[in-house]
Amino acid sequence: MEHRAIHLMFTSIKLEKKLIFCLLFFLLTTTAEATEYIVSPAPSDQVGASINGEKVVKLEDTVIPYWQFLLWLAAMQIVSIIDILLYLAKLILVILGFRIVDKGNVFDNPNRSSIYTYIKTKPGACIGEIVEKTGLGRGRVRHHITILEAQNKIEVYEDGGKIRYFENNSTYEEERKIISALQNVINQRIISEIQNGKCNTNSALAHEIGVSRATISWNMRTLKEVELINEERKGKNIIYRINPSYENLIEKYG
């Protein structure tokens, strides 16, 4: 119910903005070449005669067709009608029990508030995780996430086919890739084993974690892309180490 009301409101506002933009563009283009000049009485009836010997430049008149004037007048009428219809739509929705969500009341719904709180405390959460932790149905969670995103409360980040949600906060702007990489279970095990000093090569990590060496190589590629892991070649082996610059983030989100 709330989603339909929001969709109607946003559609009308977008249409109104487009019409206003077109009108402003028309006014700017029709007045862009206008030149200021002073009109003085001519000394004779001769057209284009110089008054004090100055150079005479013949000006061209720009005539706006009457149909064009009517067209823009009609556009402004449409904008006014949209305003009236939007007001009536809001009134009808209120009468029918619908509620339009805005920034002032977005957290009045307890389920939506709990979803936002979870995303805030667990940045990078997926929808399945949110469903499990909140106990709400997947459809209901999607509905509230859509509203939170529309109100710019959360941001969406795509991570290799997975959709992760973050609080709309500049704090996570540079950290999203790292946080997303740390959500992967195998990545967590790799980092943990390297930190513990037990394993630091591909074969040792594969044996300890119980996966193939190809799996370790695939996950290492991701960890190196986000610069969480540094590598150093020693003879035939490649030694992996944690990037010291990100040790605090690993401790915080790992």
Secondary structure, 3 states (H helix, E strand, C coil): CHHHHHHHHHHHHHHHHHHHHHHHHHHHHHHCCCCCCCCCCCCCCCCCCCCCCCCCCCCCCCCCCHHHHHHHHHHHHHHHHHHHHHHHHHHHHHHCCCCCCCCCCCCCCHHHHHHHHHHHHCCCECHHHHHHHHCCCHHHHHHHHHHHHHCCCEEEEEECCEEEEEECCHHHCCCHHHHHHHCCHHHHHHHHHHHHCCCCCHHHHHHHHCCCHHHHHHHHHHHHHCCCEEEEEECCEEEEEECHHHHHHHHHHC
